Structures are given as C-alpha cells and as structure tokens.
Amino acid sequence: MRILLLSWLLFSSYFAIFLGISNLVLVSGQCRNDQKQLLLDLNLTSSSDLFIYPIPLGKLMKWNQAMECCSWDGVSCDGGGHVIGLDLSNRAISSSIDGSSSLFRLQHLQRLNLASNQFMTAFPAGFDKLENLSYLNLSNAGFTGQIPAKIPRLTRLITLDLSTDPFLSGEPLKLEKPNLEMLVQNLTRLRFLYLDGVNISAMGNEWCRALSPLTELQVLSMSNCYLSGPIHSSLSKLQSLSVICLDYNNLSASVPQFFAEFPNLTSLSLRSTGLNGRLPDEIFQIPTLQTLDLSYNMLLKGSFPNFPLNASLQALALSSTKFGGQIPESLDNLGRLTRIELAGCNFSGPIPKAVEKLTQLVSLDFSNNNFSGPIPSFSSSRNLTNLSLAHNKLVGTIHSTDWSSLSKLEDADLGDNKLSGTIPPTLFGIPSLQRLDLSHNQFNGSIGDFHDKASSLLNTLDLSNNKLKGQFPTPLFELRGLEILHLSSNNFSGLIPMNAFQNLGNLLSLDLSHNRLSIDATATNISLLSFPTFTGLGLASCNLTEFPGFLKNQSSLMYLDLSNNHIHGKIPDWIWKPIDLLRLNLSDNFLVGFERPLKNITSSVQIIDLHVNQLQGEIPIPTLDATYLDYSDNNFSSVLPAHIGDSLQRVSFFSISNNNIHGSIPPSICSSTSLRVLDLSNNSLSGPIPQCLFQMSGSLGVLDLRQNNLSGIISDTFSKSCKLQTLKLDQNRLEGKVPKSLGNCKMLEVLDIGNNQINDSFPWHLKNIAKLHVLVLRSNKFNGHIDCSGNNGGWSMLQIFDLASNNFSGKLHLTCLGTWDAMQHNPYSNLLELKHLHFVDSGSGGGTRYQDAITITTKGLELELVKILPVFTSIDISWNNFEGPIPEVIGKFKELHGLNFSHNAFTGPIPSSFGNLRELESLDLSSNSLRGKEDSPSDSETGSIIHWNHLSIEIGFTFGLGIIIVPLIYWKRWRIWYFERIDLALSRLFPHLGRETKKHGRRAKQNQRGGPSNDWD
C-alpha cells in the first residue's frame, strides 16, 4: 500500500514551485518578441498516441500565436516581458532537444519543468547556460545517459529533480563523470534533491560525504540509485533534513542512531534496503516524524516501545521485517495514524484495544503474524478503506464491529484465522466494499439476505473453507458486479442450475467445489451473450455425471477443476482448446481414455491431474509447457518412452504410480532437470535403476520406486549436494550394499529399502543424517553386530526403526544409535502443531506437495500408514538373531507405540522399565528366552491426549472391513473408499488436520492461491 511519503514528495515539489513564483508576476506587460520567437523556435511536437502517461485535457502543445506569449499555457513572465517560468510537464512531447535548442537562450528562466515527457534522447548539454535557474525538474523526461558535467554551474538551484522511474524509461541516467560529489559540490543552496533511479553506484562513505556540504538540504530522495552502505556519520551534518528516502538500495547495514537526532525529520523511508540489526527505539520517539517506512528488510529486528503522547506519526510501514513482540496499549497515542502496515512480521498476542481509538485510520494490515484473541471493534474508524487481518490465529466472532458504520471500507481480508459464529449480513451491505475474504475460518450458519444488493460494488467474495451450511445463498445472484466467487469446502446443499449464473455476466472465477451441491449443467437455455466468460472454474465434488456442455464455449479458461465427480467416458478434444489453459484437474472420475492422443494436443496447459480414473493405453506424452503431471491410479499399460525426458524438461512433479507400466526406466528421464518429485511406484518396471537418477539427488526431493521388479545395485553416485527428503526403494529385487554416498543426503527424512536382497552390515555411515524420521531395512540380508565401536550417532528425530527379518546378531546396544529424542519426548503435545511428514517444493510454480506413507507391521498385521504422524513411533527388530538381555534403556522411550522384539534369542528378565512405556499399544516379545510377564502400563499411566486406543479401534474396524481382500485388490473404487475411511478416522481424532486429510495418502497436491480450487486430491 502506498504511504504518505509519495504525497509528501509531491507536496514538496509543488511547494518549491510556489516558493519560486510567489514574488513573480505571471503575466505582466507585453510579451517581448524575442522571447516569443524563442518559444516558437522550440518546435516541440506532441504525440499522445506514443505517450505512456495520462495527458490532462488541454495539455498538448497548442500555443495560440495570436495571443501574448506570457498568457500561453505553462509560460510565466516578469514585468519586463521576459520568460522566467516554463512548465511543459506531461505534454507528450516527443521532439528531441540538443545543445543548440532555443530553450537554452531563454536566459531569464528561473523555473523549468520538462517532467513526464518522451524526449528519448541523450541528456543534452546547454542547461548550464540557464544560470538563473532556481528550480529544474527533468524527472521522467525521457533523457538517458550521463548527466552533463556543466550542471554544477547552476549554483542558484534550490530544487533539482532528475529522478527516473526505471519501469517507464529505457536506459537510466547515470552519474559517473561527474559523479555525485562533482554534481553537488557547488549547489550549496539546494533544499530539495531528487535523484531517484539515477545510477550513482557509490559506497556509503562516498555518497554521504558528497552530500554533507548541503547543509540547507531539506528533502533527500535517492531511491534505487545503486547505493551501498553503511550510512556514514558525515550525513549527520544535514540537520535541516525533513525527508529521507533511500528505498531500494543495497545499504546492508543498521539504521544509524543519529537519524533520531534530526530535529525536523518528518519522513524516513528505507524500504527494501537490506537493513539489519535492531532499530533504535529512539526512532519512534522523534516528535516530528510523520512517515516511517522500513518494510521489506527481512533481517531488521525490533519491537515497539511505548509511544509518546501526541506523537505526529501518520504512516507506519514495517511489513516483511523481523519486528515482533506485542503491540503496546500506548498505540492509542498515535491519534493521527492513518496507515499502519505490519504484514509478515513476528507480532503476537492480542491486537490491543487501543486500535479502537485510532479514529483517523484509512488502512490497517496486520496479516501474516501470530496475533491471537478476538478482533477489536473498528466502528470508530469511519475512514477505514482497507483492513487485512489474514493469516493469524484470531478467534471469536466478528460482531464487535458495527460494519454498517464503515461506509468507506473497500477491502476486508480476515482469511485464514479461527473465527467462528455467523457472518453479519451488514458486512455484505457496505456500499463501498469491493473485496471480502473470510476464507479458511470456522464460520457457520447460513448466508441470509442483505440490503442494497443492486447497488453493491462487491467484485470479490471468498467464503471458502468454512462450515457454512444451508441452501446456496441466492442473494449472491443479485451481485451483478461479482468477478470472483469462491464458496468451496463448506456444507452448502441443494441443486443449482448452471444457467442461474448467467445474471452474473462479469464473473471470471467461480469455485463451488467440495460442498453438498449438485450442479445441473445440462440446461439448454443458456444465453451465450450473457453467460460469464470464466478464467477459473471449480466444480469438484458437485455430482456431475458428464462434461458440462457450456464449457465448449469457454475459450478464456485458465483453471478448470472437475475432480471427484461421476463423469464417465473419454476426455473430449474441446477441453484442450482454451489457449490460456494452465491447470486441469479431472482426477477421481470414471474416465477411460482420450478422444485424441494427448501428444497431438496443441495446448499450453502446465498442470494436468488425471489420477484415480480408469484411463488405459499408453502413458500420455505431455506438451512441453507441462510442469505437473499426475497419472497415478489408472490402468495405463505401456513402457516408458525411450525419450520421455525430452517431454519432462519443465516438469517438477511426475507420478505414474499404481498403473501397469512395464519395461525399464529409460536413462533419458535424468535429463529432466526440473524434477523435484518422481514417483514410479507400484508398477512392473524391471532392470537396473539408472545411475543418473541417484546423481539427480542434487535436485530431486522425492524418489519413489517401490513395489516394482527393479534389480541390480543402488549406485554409489548420490550427489554431494544431495537434497533428497524421501527415498523409497522397497519391495524390489535390489542387491549389493548401502552406498556410502547416501550419507551425503543430510535432508533425508524417510528411507525405506526394505524387502530387497541387500547384503550388508548395519549402515553406520548414515548416522549423521540428523533429520531422519523413518529407517526401514526389513526383509533383506543385513547381518553382523550392532555395537558401539565409536559409532555413537544422532537420529534424535527417529520415530520408525524397522530391522525385522534380517540376520543381525549379537547383543543389542541401542545407546549407540543416538538419543532418539522423538521416542522419549513428544514435541507435539499441542495437537494444533501436529503435521504429517511431507515434501513441499515452494519454488515449482506454486508449490508441489508429496505426502509420505510407510508400511509397518503391528499386532501381526501389515498395514500402510497413509499419513506419517510424527507422534507415531515404533521399533521392530523381530526375526533376527539378537541375544543377551533386552537393554534397560528401552524404558526411556516413553512415547513408543509399537515394540516388536519377537523371534530372536533374547534372554534374561523382561526389564521392569517397560512399565514406563505409557503410550505402548503393541508389544511382542514372543519366541525368545525371557523371564517375567509382559505387563502393559496401567490405565492410569496411559494419559495420552491423542487416544491411540481409539485410533486402534477405528483403524482396526477399517481393516476389519478390509479383510474382504478381493475388492481391495481388484476394485479400485473400493480401495479408494478404504483409504477414505482411514483418513476419516484420523480427521475425527485430529479435526484440525481436516484441511490436509486426503483420499489417498500418497497423492500430491499443487498449492496455488488464486486458482479456483487449491485441493488437488
């Protein structure tokens, strides 16, 4: 949001003009003929067609020669008829000026303004001839190149403005020879200096010392000048400074203490300058300070002191800094505050009631912090136009504010909090409101009727991801200005004919997904002239049985989500026709094929999600624009094309899991350097794994090749810069040893190489992978002892440790394997912090998400954990040859849920410390030579707030149903329903995880805000 700095700078410029002309006669006597001729000789032409600025009416160059030249627009004269002021700003002048121009013979000129034109020539020589100039404004005039060396001759200058907007001009102005010091050394009268966008390229001590002689300087504006820091103490000599603007430079330093000692400072703007350290509290105490903008300095720290009484501050912007702590109640001392922007900081605690006393507020942005508690009333802020409290932890209702009193409110964003209760109808009736976002909260109830629908200016309404219910709110059909309407993930119900939306002719993005709605898209009385032209459409879970016919005429679609419906048949050709289509989700339907092979489709679609259908035949070859491809859970049966890598050059996520793909993995897939997730699991792939795949670990985050027929060794070619977070090679026929280079993968969280034929000793070289959560080596040919031998390791986050069905022997020394803190202390006592293990790549076009899953054996059942909760812990070393006593240290693992030491050669008593295992749900010590009783912790000791007994019952019931194995194996729909029941059990126990609970645990999700639907599963 813009702050008062721009207004101040404009005011300063105009004030300077006023100072320069206040003692002059604008039109006096007759215009001198020589002066008139010099003006006509300028021969300036205007070209509004080429001009990029808005040109006010009458501002084009049209001088009437029959009139006195002193009365011409932009011309002012003194009493003798000499031209002393010339304002040709914003005239669309496209002529060129050189050193011979008659402009430079207007020797009496005191004020010259050529700003905002398009001369588009090198900075001309000749301005030094206008020695009487006190005001020179060439900002955005279109001049380029080096500023002439003779400009310093203009020793009477009070105002110099050479600023350039880098987004509007080509080559920027630069100061090399002369440099800044040479430019200003003789301009000692300067009060207003604007050099924004001029390439100065100077170190901190250079530019500060160059400016230090300008002791009368009041305004210093040098944003985006390639200045470096730190700010030198010589700048403190400028005691007259009122405005300092150094935005968008690379100062990379702290804010100097002496800034707080400028007695007249009214505006300080250091936006995006790489500031670091802690901001001196005294800056907030400057009595004259009206504007403070330090936003977008990610390393700048600080907190608010108590604000002084009757402070002058009107605009405060600290967004995207490390400011934090609580906002003091003394905020109400800032009674003049109109704008406060604290987005993306570390503020916490309640929003103080003092906000209610800020009656002059126009804009407030507290988004992306950790504010908690209720929302205060803003009823007294009658001038409020923008309110953003999104992405916090605010609770309670929003009825404390009399929304009808905020008649100027234009934008209200309260999304992503924990707000509840009903939505006040008065909120929809604010006459000036254009955008309302209440998404990702817990609002309930229905949307009732509200007043002034016909005159409403509302163009964006987002109520998605709440608990709203009832029939579809028909009053919304009367909001004719709506452009974005998102109601997804609620409990709205009823039948909606699609032709009801033809009254909303301006609608661009509509999302009704994941409600209890049924959309009737078969209506034939849809008027193409009045029906909306969508750019985004989400109709997931809307009980569609066929592709809506009206889509054939939607040529502007960018996002289309028809997932989780009952659509049968083939994917029609016309669905690819929108030339701007970027994202297509047809997953979870009954589609069987394509009307035309995908390789023949000329489309720019980037994201294709077709998982969980009945698609057959060859793997579709995508267009070269594709970045996300999910073909998993279908019936594709072919080999991977030899040159498939050529088609995956931009793809970051590629999944063909759970199909019938056979043959080998072509090495060309390694040329897909954009890949972050590669999932080829559960197919019939055979042959060796290409070595280059392991070399790709420098960019891959997930490599999932499990449940295939792959053979050979795991190549010892993992990158030294390995970024793998998940590696799953289980259930293949791999041999050899665990490669040493795997130890390079310091970010590895899940490693599963179980159910292979690997013949090796315990992989001690992995001990320094500190982030490892899951280690599965089961059902291989691992052998030897697990003893210390100087191998004390880390693995403090380890939660699943599975060595079952190998040939390990000797005594068990678990202390060698590190502290295993995750099994001793539960860091997630607060369920609100509980997350599943997953991989997220935020840099792949909006974010690629992959959900980790793992197969474990508990209570004799082999089951797949489709969500790996970090609170679930288990140790399984069964079916080995371990001997000796069971280590007493096991009793320290108080958070352990599953323990299986069966089928070994353990001897001696069962450790009494087992009584400390208060979370233990499954214990198997059978087929050993142990003495004692397998005591479970008493009920009084099992005070788990997660209620794993309930979880066992729920999942046990689900698996009981799952005993009907044939449907699970052969009927995909039954299998999907089965996974849904597991997720439902989890969501009942952990309702806060509702947003993340998906139908199938290994599905990935593409996170893109702004699309019609963020859910990809």
Sequence and secondary structure as in RCSB ss.txt:
>XXXX:A:sequence
MRILLLSWLLFSSYFAIFLGISNLVLVSGQCRNDQKQLLLDLNLTSSSDLFIYPIPLGKLMKWNQAMECCSWDGV
SCDGGGHVIGLDLSNRAISSSIDGSSSLFRLQHLQRLNLASNQFMTAFPAGFDKLENLSYLNLSNAGFTGQIPAK
IPRLTRLITLDLSTDPFLSGEPLKLEKPNLEMLVQNLTRLRFLYLDGVNISAMGNEWCRALSPLTELQVLSMSNC
YLSGPIHSSLSKLQSLSVICLDYNNLSASVPQFFAEFPNLTSLSLRSTGLNGRLPDEIFQIPTLQTLDLSYNMLL
KGSFPNFPLNASLQALALSSTKFGGQIPESLDNLGRLTRIELAGCNFSGPIPKAVEKLTQLVSLDFSNNNFSGPI
PSFSSSRNLTNLSLAHNKLVGTIHSTDWSSLSKLEDADLGDNKLSGTIPPTLFGIPSLQRLDLSHNQFNGSIGDF
HDKASSLLNTLDLSNNKLKGQFPTPLFELRGLEILHLSSNNFSGLIPMNAFQNLGNLLSLDLSHNRLSIDATATN
ISLLSFPTFTGLGLASCNLTEFPGFLKNQSSLMYLDLSNNHIHGKIPDWIWKPIDLLRLNLSDNFLVGFERPLKN
ITSSVQIIDLHVNQLQGEIPIPTLDATYLDYSDNNFSSVLPAHIGDSLQRVSFFSISNNNIHGSIPPSICSSTSL
RVLDLSNNSLSGPIPQCLFQMSGSLGVLDLRQNNLSGIISDTFSKSCKLQTLKLDQNRLEGKVPKSLGNCKMLEV
LDIGNNQINDSFPWHLKNIAKLHVLVLRSNKFNGHIDCSGNNGGWSMLQIFDLASNNFSGKLHLTCLGTWDAMQH
NPYSNLLELKHLHFVDSGSGGGTRYQDAITITTKGLELELVKILPVFTSIDISWNNFEGPIPEVIGKFKELHGLN
FSHNAFTGPIPSSFGNLRELESLDLSSNSLRGKEDSPSDSETGSIIHWNHLSIEIGFTFGLGIIIVPLIYWKRWR
IWYFERIDLALSRLFPHLGRETKKHGRRAKQNQRGGPSNDWD
>XXXX:A:secstr
   HHHHHHHHHHHHHHHHHHTTS SS S   HHHHHHHHHT   B TTT  S   TT SS   TTS GGGSTTE
EE TTS EEEEE TTS B     TT GGGG TT  EEE  S    EE  S GGG TT SEEE TTSSEEEE  TT
GGG TT SEEE    TTT SS EE SSS HHHHHTT TT  EEE TT B  B HHHHHHHHTT TT  EEE TTS
 BBS   GGGGG TT  EEE TT B  S   GGGGG TT  EEE TTS  EEE  GGGGG TT  EEE  S TEE
EE      TT    EEE  SSEEEE   GGGGG TT  EEE TTSEEEEE  GGGGG TT SEEE  SSEEEE  
   TT TT  EEE  SSEEEE STTS GGG TT  EEE  SSEEEE   HHHHT TT  EEE  SSEEEE     
S  TT    EEE  SSEEEEE  GGGGG TT SEEE  SSEEEEEEEGGGGGG TT  EEE  SSEEEEE   S 
  TTTS   SEEE TTS   S  GGGGG TT SEEE  SS  EEEE GGGG  TT  EEE  SSEEEEESS GGG
      EEE  SS  EES     TT  EEE  SSEE SB  TTGGGG SS SEEE  SS  EE   GGGGG TT 
SEEE  SSEEEEE  HHHHHGGGT SEEE  SSEEEEE  S   TT   SEEE  SSEEES   GGGGG TT  E
EE  SS       GGGTT TT  EEE  SS  EEEE  TT     TT  EEE  SSEEEEEE GGGG   HHHH 
 TT SGGG    EEEETTTTS EEEE  EEEEETTEEEEESS  TT  EEE  SSEEEE   GGGGG TT  EEE
  SSEEEEE  GGGGG TT  EEE  SSEEES      GGG   TT HHHHHHHHHHHHHHTT HHHHHH HHHH
HHHHHHHHHHHHHH GGGTTT  SSTT EEE  TTSS     
